[in-house]
């Protein structure tokens, strides 16, 4: 199965908080440390590797990312019966 990526500071932070399967976090080189401090703390707290990459590498993973991308597990879609009751 091909890798799946989630882009954006808030999306990645929420995935980490919700204990969603996150395998690795990628941050754009040159970002101000305070901007990604929470992401790093959440990732390290779950023993998830954090890697700094050039922004163009993140562009290949996610169209919109703001300098933060996570490699994540497969998303489980809800069944219609689960939604309706």
MARBA-3410 file (N, C-alpha, C, O; in Angstrom, 1 decimal):
85
0.9,-1.2,0.0,0.0,0.0,0.0,0.9,1.2,0.0,1.9,1.3,0.7 ~ 0.5,2.2,-0.8,1.3,3.5,-0.9,1.2,4.3,0.4,0.1,4.2,1.1 ~ 2.2,5.0,0.7,2.2,5.9,1.8,1.1,6.9,1.7,0.8,7.4,0.6 ~ 0.5,7.3,2.8,-0.5,8.3,2.9,0.0,9.5,3.7,0.6,9.3,4.7 ~ -0.2,10.7,3.2,0.3,11.9,3.9,-0.8,12.8,4.3,-1.8,13.0,3.6
-0.6,13.5,5.4,-1.5,14.5,5.9,-0.7,15.8,6.1,0.3,15.8,6.7 ~ -1.2,16.9,5.5,-0.5,18.1,5.5,-1.2,19.2,6.3,-2.4,19.2,6.4 ~ -0.4,20.0,6.9,-0.9,21.2,7.7,-0.6,21.0,9.2,-0.8,20.0,9.8 ~ -0.3,22.1,9.8,0.1,22.2,11.2,-1.1,21.7,12.1,-0.9,20.7,12.9 ~ -2.3,22.2,11.9,-3.4,21.8,12.7,-3.8,20.4,12.5,-4.1,19.7,13.4
-3.9,20.0,11.2,-4.3,18.6,10.9,-3.3,17.6,11.6,-3.7,16.6,12.1 ~ -2.0,17.9,11.4,-1.0,16.9,12.0,-1.1,17.0,13.5,-1.0,15.9,14.2 ~ -1.2,18.1,14.1,-1.3,18.2,15.6,-2.5,17.4,16.1,-2.4,16.7,17.1 ~ -3.6,17.6,15.4,-4.8,16.9,15.9,-4.7,15.4,15.7,-5.1,14.6,16.5 ~ -4.1,14.9,14.6,-3.8,13.5,14.4,-2.9,12.9,15.5,-3.2,11.8,16.0
-1.9,13.7,15.9,-1.1,13.3,17.0,-1.8,13.2,18.3,-1.7,12.3,19.1 ~ -2.6,14.3,18.6,-3.4,14.3,19.9,-4.4,13.2,19.9,-4.6,12.6,21.0 ~ -5.0,12.8,18.8,-6.1,11.8,18.8,-5.5,10.4,18.7,-6.2,9.4,18.7 ~ -4.2,10.3,18.7,-3.5,9.0,18.7,-3.7,8.3,17.4,-3.7,7.0,17.4 ~ -4.0,9.0,16.4,-4.2,8.4,15.0,-2.8,7.8,14.6,-1.8,8.3,15.1
-2.8,6.7,13.9,-1.5,6.1,13.5,-0.7,7.1,12.6,-1.0,7.3,11.5 ~ 0.3,7.6,13.2,1.3,8.5,12.6,2.6,7.8,12.6,3.1,7.4,13.7 ~ 3.3,7.6,11.5,4.5,6.9,11.4,5.8,7.8,11.5,6.8,7.4,12.0 ~ 5.6,9.0,10.9,6.8,9.9,10.8,6.2,11.3,10.6,5.2,11.5,9.9 ~ 6.9,12.3,11.1,6.5,13.7,10.9,7.7,14.4,10.1,8.8,14.2,10.5
7.3,15.1,9.1,8.3,15.9,8.3,8.0,17.4,8.5,6.9,17.8,8.4 ~ 9.1,18.1,8.8,9.0,19.6,9.0,9.9,20.2,7.9,11.0,19.7,7.6 ~ 9.5,21.4,7.5,10.3,22.1,6.5,11.5,22.8,7.1,11.3,23.4,8.2 ~ 12.6,22.7,6.5,13.8,23.4,7.0,13.6,24.9,6.9,12.9,25.4,6.0 ~ 14.1,25.6,7.9,14.0,27.0,8.0,12.8,27.5,8.7,12.6,28.7,8.9
11.9,26.6,9.2,10.8,27.1,10.0,11.3,27.5,11.4,12.2,27.0,11.9 ~ 10.6,28.5,11.9,11.0,29.0,13.2,10.7,28.0,14.3,9.6,27.4,14.2 ~ 11.6,27.7,15.2,11.4,26.7,16.2,10.1,26.8,17.0,9.4,25.7,17.2 ~ 9.7,27.9,17.3,8.4,28.1,18.1,7.2,27.7,17.3,6.2,27.3,17.9 ~ 7.3,27.8,16.0,6.1,27.4,15.1,5.8,25.9,15.2,4.6,25.5,15.1
6.8,25.1,15.3,6.6,23.6,15.3,6.9,23.0,16.6,7.0,21.7,16.7 ~ 7.1,23.7,17.7,7.4,23.2,19.0,6.4,22.2,19.5,6.7,21.1,20.0 ~ 5.1,22.5,19.3,4.0,21.6,19.8,4.1,20.3,19.0,3.9,19.2,19.6 ~ 4.2,20.4,17.7,4.3,19.2,16.8,5.4,18.3,17.3,5.2,17.1,17.4 ~ 6.6,18.9,17.5,7.7,18.1,18.0,7.5,17.5,19.3,7.8,16.3,19.5
6.9,18.2,20.2,6.6,17.7,21.6,5.6,16.5,21.5,5.8,15.5,22.1 ~ 4.6,16.7,20.7,3.6,15.6,20.6,4.2,14.4,19.9,3.9,13.2,20.3 ~ 5.0,14.6,18.9,5.6,13.4,18.2,6.6,12.7,19.1,6.6,11.5,19.2 ~ 7.5,13.5,19.8,8.4,12.8,20.6,7.8,12.1,21.8,8.2,11.1,22.2 ~ 6.7,12.6,22.3,5.9,12.0,23.3,5.3,10.6,22.9,5.1,9.8,23.8
5.2,10.5,21.6,4.7,9.2,21.1,5.8,8.4,20.4,5.5,7.4,19.7 ~ 7.0,8.8,20.6,8.2,8.1,20.0,8.1,8.1,18.5,8.5,7.1,17.9 ~ 7.6,9.1,17.9,7.5,9.2,16.4,8.7,10.1,15.9,8.9,11.2,16.4 ~ 9.4,9.6,14.9,10.5,10.3,14.4,10.1,11.6,13.7,9.0,11.6,13.0 ~ 10.9,12.6,13.8,10.7,13.9,13.2,11.9,14.1,12.3,13.0,14.0,12.7
11.6,14.5,11.0,12.7,14.7,10.0,12.5,16.0,9.4,11.4,16.4,9.0 ~ 13.6,16.8,9.3,13.6,18.1,8.6,14.0,17.9,7.2,15.0,17.3,6.8 ~ 13.1,18.4,6.3,13.4,18.3,4.8,13.2,19.7,4.1,12.7,20.6,4.7 ~ 13.8,19.8,2.9,13.5,20.9,2.1,12.1,21.0,1.8,11.4,20.0,1.6 ~ 11.6,22.2,1.6,10.1,22.5,1.4,9.7,21.7,0.1,8.5,21.3,0.0
10.5,21.7,-0.9,10.1,21.0,-2.2,9.8,19.5,-2.0,9.0,19.0,-2.7 ~ 10.5,18.9,-1.0,10.2,17.5,-0.7,8.9,17.4,-0.1,8.1,16.4,-0.4 ~ 8.5,18.3,0.7,7.1,18.3,1.3,6.1,18.5,0.3,5.0,18.0,0.4 ~ 6.4,19.4,-0.7,5.4,19.7,-1.8,5.1,18.4,-2.5,3.9,18.3,-3.0 ~ 6.0,17.4,-2.6,5.7,16.2,-3.3,4.8,15.3,-2.5,4.1,14.4,-3.0
4.8,15.5,-1.2,3.9,14.7,-0.3,2.5,15.2,-0.1,1.6,14.4,-0.1 ~ 2.4,16.5,0.0,1.1,17.1,0.2,1.0,18.5,-0.5,2.0,19.3,-0.4 ~ 0.0,18.7,-1.2,-0.2,20.0,-2.0,-0.2,21.2,-1.0,0.4,22.2,-1.3 ~ -0.9,21.0,0.1,-1.1,22.1,1.1,-0.5,21.5,2.4,-1.0,20.5,2.9 ~ 0.6,22.2,2.9,1.2,21.6,4.1,1.7,22.7,5.1,1.8,22.4,6.3
2.0,23.9,4.7,2.5,24.9,5.6,3.7,24.5,6.3,4.0,25.1,7.4 ~ 4.5,23.6,5.7,5.7,23.2,6.3,5.6,22.0,7.3,6.6,21.7,7.9 ~ 4.5,21.4,7.4,4.3,20.3,8.3,3.5,19.2,7.6,2.4,19.4,7.1 ~ 4.1,18.0,7.5,3.5,16.8,6.9,3.7,15.6,7.8,4.7,15.4,8.4 ~ 2.7,14.7,7.8,2.8,13.5,8.6,2.5,12.3,7.7,1.6,12.3,6.9
3.3,11.2,7.8,3.0,10.0,7.1,2.1,9.2,8.1,2.4,9.0,9.2 ~ 0.9,8.9,7.6,-0.1,8.3,8.5,-0.6,7.0,8.0,-0.4,6.6,6.8 ~ -1.3,6.3,8.9,-1.9,5.0,8.5,-3.2,5.2,7.7,-3.7,6.4,7.6 ~ -3.8,4.2,7.2,-5.0,4.3,6.4,-6.1,4.9,7.2,-6.3,4.6,8.4 ~ -6.9,5.7,6.5,-8.1,6.3,7.2,-9.2,5.3,7.1,-9.5,4.8,6.0
-9.9,5.1,8.2,-11.0,4.2,8.3,-12.3,5.1,8.1,-12.7,5.9,8.9 ~ -12.9,4.8,6.9,-14.2,5.5,6.7,-15.3,4.9,7.4,-15.4,3.7,7.6 ~ -16.3,5.7,7.9,-17.4,5.2,8.6,-18.4,4.5,7.6,-18.5,5.0,6.5 ~ -19.1,3.5,8.1,-20.1,2.9,7.3,-21.4,3.7,7.5,-21.6,4.4,8.5 ~ -22.3,3.6,6.4,-23.5,4.4,6.5,-24.3,4.0,7.7,-24.9,4.9,8.3
-24.4,2.7,8.0,-25.2,2.3,9.2,-24.7,2.9,10.5,-25.4,3.2,11.4 ~ -23.3,3.1,10.6,-22.7,3.7,11.8,-23.2,5.1,11.9,-23.4,5.6,13.0 ~ -23.3,5.8,10.8,-23.7,7.2,10.8,-25.2,7.4,11.1,-25.6,8.2,11.9 ~ -26.0,6.5,10.5,-27.4,6.7,10.7,-28.0,6.1,12.0,-29.1,6.3,12.3 ~ -27.2,5.3,12.6,-27.7,4.9,13.8,-27.7,3.5,14.3,-28.1,3.2,15.4
END
